[in-house]
Amino acid sequence: MPAYAQVSEAEFLDHRWQAKHSITNAAKLLAALEGLVPEEFFRDAAEGFKHAPMSVRVSPYLLSLVDWTRPYEDPLRIQFIPVASRRLPDHPKLGLDSLHERADMPVPGLTHRYPDKALFLALDTCPVYCRFCTRSYAVGLDTEQVEKFQLRVNQERWDKVFAYIASRPELEDIVISGGDAFQLRAEQISQIGETLLAMPNIRRFRYATKGPAVMPQKVLTDDAWLDALTRVVEQGRRLHKEVALHTHFNHPNEITTITKAAMDRLFERGITVRNQTVLVRGVNDSADTMTLLARRLGYVNVHPYYVYVHDLVKGVEDLRTTLQTGLDIERRLRGSTAGFNTPTFVVDAPGGGGKRDAHSFEHYDRETGIAVYTAPAVRPDKLFLYFDPIDRLSLAGQARWADPREHQAMVDEAVRAVCGTSSPPRDLLSAV
Ligand code: SF4
């Protein structure tokens, strides 16, 4: 890119340079893309920034991977830079915290939903911000659309989280997320790791970071961070407790020679890395793309673990696709490579049911786009509904959603199809 033509290779490969030069507003984007895209695209993006639920942060590395001759179709641009012209109205059932993470927080920043596992939201910043973030209620800076729930690094808050985890013998497994573990300082990686390893009830945990997919430079140049992680992994191994890294690649174009060098470094240190992909319209909603992604992940020793059907996130309806699309891709993908390198497609049940195998719905009406799931191990008394985006439904389905009087009727039909009774109890449905 012309904007980075004078940058030396050493600088470009330094995570500090990448972080310092990340794009955070329309003016910086304009400066970086001068001469590459038409004026009209800038106006579209500047307007898109105003309506986005997430603040914008994109590294020069990511900008360099975008094909700027086709910015509207590029899978990386779609994920990180909003444009107003592609916005779609929100489905009436969308929410800011659709997984109800806050409702399951016994202390701020710790979601305890599954019997033996908890999610520790250690901080609220990331090296980049994804438009589709399911945690747009908390992650990143306030935007014109969303005032964020605060999850800053705070020792007092962390102490309460640690005290809760230690007090619950049934908790064995912790996800350390946020935000993003790439943003934790080396001593914070050590503190969290050592504290958890010292708890007799904790048998395994993972640091969650999108970092390897968006700024692999850090793995190559931040030795203090990588050494801290390595020490925790090695200490865990001595204690027979598994410590892993979970990351988030969505498209094969995110896997470069720089990624390969970074992932080789993690592999040499014996660090297990698993990947969680989000199914995003225009990015990876084809079997060919998802198959290539799984293969390339295998080449860099990352296990494809999950593909999430896109959560019911507000403000990014253009990025969601149907559950059926996910099912069709899975059918084509499974069998194309080894089973352990094949991700499981899941729906994170809206309203707090946890992850369900995408195929395990009790009912799925392709016309209304409503799928019904149960979660016997998490909330045996509830039903959980997933809603396809309206613009992807048949004309008959779209017509029903256009009439607000039909909304409850469609939900009632779906619930009746599962319960087999004309008047199911009112509190059966999880709130969405
Ligand atoms: S890196 Fe993860 S937590 Fe951060 S914005 Fe992206 S999806 Fe959200």
Residues whose N, C-alpha, C, O or C-beta is under 5 A from the ligand:
A	BS01	SF4	C126 V128 Y129 C130 C133 V139 G178 G179 D180 K210
